[in-house]
Amino acid sequence: MRPKDWIRNVGAGFLWRTGLSLPARTGRDRLTIVTFHRVLPDPAASPLPHLAVTPDFLRSALGFFSENYTCLPLAKAASAFFAGERPQRPLLAVTFDDGRKDNFLHGLPALRSTGLRATFFVPAGQVEDTSPLWHDELAWIARHLLQKERAEVLGSHFPELVLDGDAVHAVVQSAKALAGEQRRKLLTALRAEATDLRLPSWEGPMPWSELRQLAREGHEIGSHSMSHDVLLDRLGADQETEVAESRRKIEEETGAVVRSFCFPTGEYDETTLREIRAAGYACAVTTKWGSNDEATPPLELRRIDVQGDRNAGRGGRVNPAVLAWRLSRLPGTPVSGGSRETGDDRA
């Protein structure tokens, strides 16, 4: 264990034992939204392992939430919060981004075991496409080329990057700054260099049949745009289609009313907000770190990404003291220092 982690654990344990980090205290008068991405028995199987948690970790985290919070799907939690409801156990919403198969395979059983209802954000235009989302495919290709000792291929496209350490994450982050057409050309070129790459059966989106099952069980299906493109005018995104058409498509396929939106990669501008209002969404979530108070705009809600490697204790299950501290605004947490951390929290 790194000295930094040991100090964090000792400090978090003290705050937990003394009651200073208990959610009933730190979450009072706030709406907390937590985020998960992948749920995999072996997070290291993913090219972006920091975005995956194990089923056991997820189950223990959900148990912590159910014991300490009033847990509702996002639209219901936000509606209650901004209507002035302040239950003894603070309001919390559990969200899952990207609508991947593993959420249904491993996330749904954990939710069933704890009785919680969550919100799943889905790129509606990708559901019928069995291929991964663009950032997942890019991550797979980048890891594959690096494992094959072909870093020069990536270097020709990303000459500004140092291709060691967390290179896969760096490649994906760099590609987010590209316009959609540039990214598509990049992926076409890289696919040609990785024709021997074979993806696991669990990679790819949930089909509509599984999304309908989630809705039947009381989970919320929210929009994550049509394509998971970066919604910025300067990148040429068709924001009206990405925002409005995705809502229509999900409602048509699931029969459920779509009230929540999630900004792909956390990026948005005034055009995005205008289109979200016009499309009739009640709330939207960013990747800005932190919980929300009554002054937070409902279309710019903050979230906290729950990563297994940051919050696990012995046996790989959640460490309640550390998780409670990370959900708080106490000293040492990202929000306490005023930083703008994202769902890709690396602190």
C-alpha positions in Angstrom: 0.0 0.0 0.0 1.3 3.4 -0.9 2.0 5.8 2.0 -0.6 8.2 0.5 -3.3 5.4 0.6 -2.3 4.4 4.2 -2.7 8.0 5.4 -6.0 8.3 3.6 -7.3 5.2 5.1 -6.2 6.1 8.7 -7.8 9.6 8.3 -11.0 8.3 6.8 -11.3 5.7 9.6 -10.9 8.4 12.2 -13.6 10.5 10.6 -16.0 7.5 10.3 -15.5 6.4 13.9 -16.1 9.9 15.3 -19.2 10.3 13.1 -17.8 13.3 11.2 -18.1 11.6 7.8 -21.5 9.9 8.3 -23.7 10.6 5.3 -26.6 11.8 7.6 -24.3 14.6 8.5 -22.2 15.3 5.3 -25.1 14.7 2.9 -27.7 16.7 4.8 -29.5 19.2 2.4 -27.7 17.7 -0.6 -28.4 15.5 -3.5 -25.7 12.9 -4.1 -25.3 11.1 -7.4 -22.8 8.3 -7.8 -21.6 6.8 -11.1 -20.4 3.4 -12.2 -19.3 2.4 -15.7 -18.3 -1.3 -16.1 -19.1 -4.2 -13.8 -16.7 -7.1 -14.4 -15.4 -10.1 -12.4 -11.9 -9.1 -13.5 -11.5 -5.3 -14.0 -8.1 -5.9 -15.5 -9.7 -7.6 -18.5 -10.9 -4.1 -19.5 -8.5 -1.8 -21.3 -9.6 0.9 -18.9 -9.6 -1.0 -15.7 -10.1 2.1 -13.4 -13.6 2.4 -14.8 -14.6 -1.1 -13.8 -15.7 -2.6 -10.4 -16.3 -6.2 -9.5 -19.8 -7.5 -8.8 -18.8 -8.1 -5.1 -17.6 -4.5 -4.8 -20.8 -3.1 -6.4 -23.0 -5.2 -4.1 -21.2 -4.0 -1.0 -21.3 -0.4 -2.3 -25.0 -0.6 -3.0 -25.5 -2.1 0.5 -23.7 1.0 2.0 -25.9 3.3 0.0 -29.1 1.6 1.0 -28.1 1.7 4.7 -27.1 5.4 4.7 -29.2 7.1 2.0 -32.7 7.3 0.5 -32.0 5.8 -2.9 -34.1 6.6 -5.9 -33.6 6.7 -9.7 -32.1 10.0 -10.7 -35.2 11.8 -12.1 -37.2 10.9 -9.0 -34.4 11.8 -6.7 -33.9 15.2 -8.4 -37.6 15.9 -8.5 -37.9 15.2 -4.7 -34.8 17.2 -3.9 -35.7 20.4 -5.8 -39.3 20.1 -4.5 -37.8 20.6 -1.0 -37.9 17.0 0.3 -35.1 16.4 2.9 -35.5 12.8 4.3 -33.5 11.8 7.4 -31.3 9.6 5.2 -30.2 12.0 2.4 -31.2 11.5 -1.2 -28.9 9.6 -3.5 -29.1 8.3 -7.1 -27.1 5.5 -8.5 -26.2 5.9 -12.2 -24.5 3.7 -14.8 -23.0 5.2 -17.9 -22.8 3.8 -21.5 -25.4 1.0 -21.4 -22.9 -1.9 -21.8 -23.7 -5.6 -21.6 -21.8 -6.1 -18.4 -24.2 -3.7 -16.6 -27.0 -6.2 -17.3 -24.9 -9.4 -16.7 -23.3 -8.3 -13.4 -24.9 -5.0 -12.3 -28.5 -6.0 -12.4 -28.1 -9.0 -10.1 -26.3 -6.7 -7.5 -29.2 -4.3 -7.7 -31.7 -7.0 -7.3 -30.0 -8.4 -4.2 -30.1 -5.0 -2.5 -33.5 -3.9 -3.8 -32.1 -0.6 -5.3 -33.3 1.1 -8.5 -30.8 2.8 -10.6 -30.5 5.0 -13.8 -28.9 3.6 -16.9 -27.7 6.2 -19.4 -27.8 4.8 -23.0 -26.4 6.0 -26.3 -29.7 5.3 -28.2 -28.2 5.2 -31.7 -25.7 2.5 -30.7 -28.0 -0.1 -29.1 -28.6 -1.9 -32.4 -25.0 -1.9 -33.3 -23.1 -4.8 -31.7 -19.7 -3.0 -31.9 -18.3 -1.1 -28.9 -18.7 2.6 -28.4 -16.0 4.6 -30.1 -14.0 5.3 -26.9 -14.1 1.6 -25.9 -13.0 0.5 -29.3 -10.1 3.0 -29.3 -9.0 1.7 -25.9 -9.1 -1.9 -27.0 -7.0 -1.1 -30.1 -4.6 1.1 -28.2 -3.9 -1.7 -25.6 -3.7 -4.3 -28.4 -1.0 -2.3 -30.3 0.9 -1.6 -27.2 0.9 -5.3 -26.2 2.1 -6.2 -29.7 4.9 -3.6 -29.2 3.6 -1.4 -31.9 3.6 1.9 -30.1 4.9 3.6 -33.2 1.5 3.2 -34.8 -0.2 5.1 -32.0 2.7 7.6 -32.0 2.1 8.5 -35.6 -1.4 9.6 -34.7 -0.6 11.0 -31.2 2.9 12.4 -31.4 2.3 14.6 -28.4 1.8 11.6 -26.0 4.3 9.7 -24.0 3.2 6.1 -24.7 4.0 4.5 -21.4 2.3 4.0 -18.1 -1.3 4.9 -18.5 -1.1 5.3 -22.3 -4.4 3.8 -23.2 -6.3 6.3 -21.0 -4.2 9.1 -22.5 -5.0 8.1 -26.0 -8.7 8.1 -25.3 -8.6 11.4 -23.6 -6.7 13.0 -26.5 -9.2 11.6 -29.0 -12.0 13.4 -27.2 -10.7 16.7 -28.4 -11.2 15.6 -32.1 -14.3 16.4 -34.1 -16.5 13.4 -34.9 -15.4 13.0 -38.5 -11.7 13.2 -37.4 -12.3 10.5 -34.8 -14.1 8.2 -37.3 -11.1 8.5 -39.7 -8.7 7.8 -36.9 -10.6 4.6 -35.9 -10.8 3.5 -39.5 -7.0 3.8 -39.8 -6.3 2.1 -36.5 -8.7 -0.8 -37.2 -6.6 -1.6 -40.3 -3.6 -1.9 -38.0 -5.3 -4.2 -35.5 -7.1 -6.7 -37.7 -6.0 -9.6 -35.4 -7.8 -8.0 -32.3 -10.6 -10.2 -30.9 -13.0 -8.6 -28.4 -14.6 -10.6 -25.6 -18.3 -11.6 -25.7 -19.2 -9.2 -23.0 -18.1 -6.1 -24.9 -20.7 -4.0 -26.6 -24.2 -2.5 -25.8 -27.2 -3.9 -24.1 -29.9 -4.8 -26.6 -33.4 -3.2 -26.4 -34.8 -6.4 -24.9 -32.5 -6.0 -21.8 -33.2 -2.3 -21.6 -36.9 -3.0 -21.6 -36.3 -5.6 -18.8 -34.6 -2.9 -16.7 -37.5 -0.6 -17.2 -40.0 -3.3 -16.2 -38.0 -3.8 -13.0 -38.3 -0.1 -12.1 -35.0 1.2 -13.3 -34.7 4.5 -15.2 -33.4 4.6 -18.7 -31.8 7.9 -19.5 -30.3 9.4 -22.6 -26.6 9.4 -23.2 -27.1 11.0 -26.7 -27.4 9.1 -30.0 -23.7 8.3 -30.7 -21.8 9.3 -27.6 -20.2 12.0 -29.7 -18.7 15.1 -27.9 -21.5 17.6 -27.9 -19.7 20.9 -28.6 -20.5 23.4 -31.4 -16.8 23.8 -32.2 -16.5 20.0 -32.9 -19.5 20.2 -35.3 -21.9 18.0 -33.3 -25.5 17.8 -34.5 -26.8 18.6 -31.0 -30.5 18.7 -31.8 -30.4 15.1 -33.2 -28.2 13.8 -30.5 -30.4 15.3 -27.7 -33.9 15.1 -29.0 -33.8 12.0 -31.2 -32.2 10.0 -28.5 -35.0 10.7 -26.1 -37.6 9.8 -28.8 -35.8 6.6 -29.7 -35.6 5.3 -26.1 -39.2 6.1 -25.3 -40.3 4.4 -28.5 -38.3 1.2 -27.8 -38.9 0.9 -24.0 -42.3 2.6 -23.5 -40.8 4.5 -20.6 -40.7 8.3 -20.3 -37.1 9.6 -20.5 -36.5 12.5 -18.1 -32.7 12.4 -17.6 -29.8 13.2 -19.9 -26.0 12.5 -19.4 -23.5 14.6 -21.3 -21.1 12.3 -23.3 -17.6 12.7 -21.9 -19.0 15.4 -19.7 -18.6 18.1 -22.3 -21.4 20.6 -23.2 -22.0 24.2 -24.1 -24.9 26.6 -24.3 -26.3 25.0 -27.4 -26.4 21.6 -25.6 -28.3 23.2 -22.7 -30.7 24.9 -25.0 -31.4 21.6 -26.8 -31.9 19.7 -23.6 -34.5 22.3 -22.4 -36.3 22.2 -25.8 -36.4 18.4 -25.7 -38.1 18.4 -22.3 -35.6 16.8 -20.1 -36.0 17.4 -16.3 -32.4 17.0 -15.3 -29.0 16.3 -16.7 -25.7 15.1 -15.2 -22.1 16.3 -15.8 -18.8 14.8 -14.8 -18.1 17.7 -12.4 -17.1 16.2 -9.1 -19.3 16.7 -6.0 -22.8 16.6 -4.6 -25.5 19.1 -5.3 -27.3 21.8 -3.2 -30.5 23.7 -3.9 -28.6 26.3 -6.0 -27.2 23.7 -8.5 -28.9 24.0 -11.9 -30.9 20.7 -12.5 -29.4 20.5 -16.0 -25.9 20.7 -14.6 -25.8 18.2 -11.8 -22.5 17.0 -10.3 -21.6 13.4 -9.7 -19.1 11.3 -7.9 -17.4 8.4 -9.7 -17.1 5.3 -7.5 -13.9 3.4 -8.5 -13.1 0.1 -6.9 -9.4 0.7 -6.6 -10.0 3.9 -4.7 -12.7 2.7 -2.3 -12.0 -1.0 -1.6 -11.1 -2.6 1.7 -10.0 -6.1 2.5 -11.4 -8.8 0.3 -12.2 -6.3 -2.5 -15.4 -5.1 -0.9 -16.1 -1.5 -0.2 -14.4 0.3 2.7 -17.2 2.2 4.3 -15.0 4.8 5.9 -13.1 5.7 2.7 -16.3 5.8 0.6 -18.1 8.0 3.2 -15.1 10.4 3.1 -15.0 10.5 -0.7 -18.7 11.3 -0.8 -18.3 14.1 1.7 -16.9 17.6 1.3 -14.4 17.1 4.1 -10.7 18.1 3.8 -8.8 16.0 1.2 -11.7 15.2 -1.1 -11.6 16.6 -4.6 -14.4 19.0 -4.1 -13.0 20.4 -0.8 -10.1 21.8 -2.8 -12.3 23.3 -5.4 -10.9 21.1 -8.2 -13.0 20.2 -11.2 -12.5 16.5 -11.2 -14.3 14.3 -13.7 -15.7 10.8 -13.8 -12.2 9.7 -14.8 -11.0 10.7 -11.4 -7.3 9.9 -11.0 -6.6 11.7 -7.7 
